[in-house]
Amino acid sequence: QGQLKESGGGLVQPGGSLRLSCAASGSIFSINEMAWYCQAPGKERELVASITSGGSTNYADSVKGRFTISRDNAKNTVSLQMNNLKPEDTAVYYCRMYKSGQPNVIYWGQGTQVTVSS
């Protein structure tokens, strides 16, 4: 069974930057969509950004212009560059990968904490 491994979370001051990365294990391939979700305490998990295999991207309104999602199809990795971070960005960030097929498969990472605080 495939696994996703995230890295790059941590504590940063408001206005700072972080880069999250997620790598899929070797048994995961031909991923259609890669995405980052976040979940703050007491809130539901929500989409932050997604990217298709063709490079089309989608962002939550709250992060447009500050976050950039990118992927390396050859390495099955996805990254999230987060700039101008705000305290309200504090959450656990999860990597998600979707593969269509028979059956469709969704993989989730274990989550990485991002804390924005002075």
C-alpha positions in Angstrom: 0.0 0.0 0.0 1.3 3.4 -0.9 2.2 6.1 1.6 2.7 9.9 1.5 5.4 11.6 3.6 5.2 15.3 4.3 7.9 17.6 5.6 8.5 21.3 6.0 6.1 22.4 8.7 7.1 24.4 11.7 6.8 27.7 13.6 7.2 31.0 11.7 6.5 34.6 12.5 3.7 36.5 10.7 5.0 37.6 7.2 7.4 34.7 7.0 7.6 31.8 4.6 7.5 28.0 4.7 7.8 25.3 2.1 5.9 22.1 2.5 6.8 19.0 0.5 5.1 15.7 0.1 6.6 12.6 -1.5 4.7 9.4 -2.6 6.2 6.0 -2.0 7.3 4.0 -5.0 4.1 2.0 -5.2 2.1 5.2 -6.0 2.2 6.3 -9.6 0.1 8.1 -12.3 -1.5 10.5 -9.9 -4.2 12.6 -11.4 -4.5 15.3 -8.8 -2.3 16.4 -5.9 -3.5 18.8 -3.3 -2.9 20.3 0.1 -5.6 20.6 2.7 -5.5 22.2 6.2 -7.4 21.7 9.4 -7.4 24.2 12.2 -8.5 23.3 15.7 -12.3 23.0 15.9 -12.7 23.4 12.1 -13.3 21.0 9.2 -10.5 20.0 6.9 -10.5 22.3 3.8 -8.8 22.6 0.5 -5.8 25.0 0.3 -4.6 24.3 -3.2 -4.7 21.6 -5.9 -2.9 20.8 -9.1 -3.7 18.4 -11.9 -1.3 16.2 -13.8 -1.4 18.8 -16.6 -0.5 21.7 -14.3 -3.8 23.4 -13.8 -4.1 24.9 -10.3 -6.8 25.9 -7.9 -6.5 27.9 -4.7 -8.6 28.8 -1.8 -9.5 32.5 -1.9 -7.7 33.1 1.4 -4.3 32.0 0.0 -4.4 33.4 -3.5 -1.3 35.5 -4.3 0.5 34.1 -1.2 0.8 30.3 -1.7 2.0 28.4 -4.8 1.5 24.7 -5.4 3.8 22.8 -7.7 4.4 19.2 -8.6 7.1 16.9 -10.1 5.4 14.2 -12.0 8.6 12.2 -12.5 9.2 12.1 -8.8 5.6 12.0 -7.6 6.1 14.9 -5.3 4.0 18.0 -4.6 5.1 21.2 -2.8 3.4 24.2 -1.3 5.4 27.4 -1.1 3.7 29.6 1.6 4.7 33.3 1.7 3.4 36.2 3.8 2.0 33.8 6.3 -0.7 35.0 8.7 -1.7 33.7 12.1 -5.0 32.4 10.6 -2.9 30.1 8.4 -2.1 28.1 11.6 -3.3 24.5 11.0 -2.2 21.0 10.3 -1.5 20.7 6.6 -2.3 17.4 4.8 -1.1 16.2 1.5 -3.7 14.4 -0.7 -3.2 12.5 -3.9 -6.0 11.2 -6.1 -5.6 8.5 -8.7 -8.5 7.6 -11.0 -9.1 4.0 -12.0 -10.8 0.8 -11.1 -11.2 1.7 -8.3 -10.4 5.3 -7.7 -7.8 5.7 -4.9 -7.2 8.6 -2.5 -4.0 8.8 -0.4 -3.5 11.1 2.6 -0.4 12.1 4.4 -0.1 12.1 8.2 -0.1 15.9 8.4 2.4 18.5 9.3 1.9 21.4 11.8 2.2 25.0 10.6 2.1 27.6 13.4 2.3 31.3 12.6 2.9 33.3 15.7 5.1 36.1 17.0 
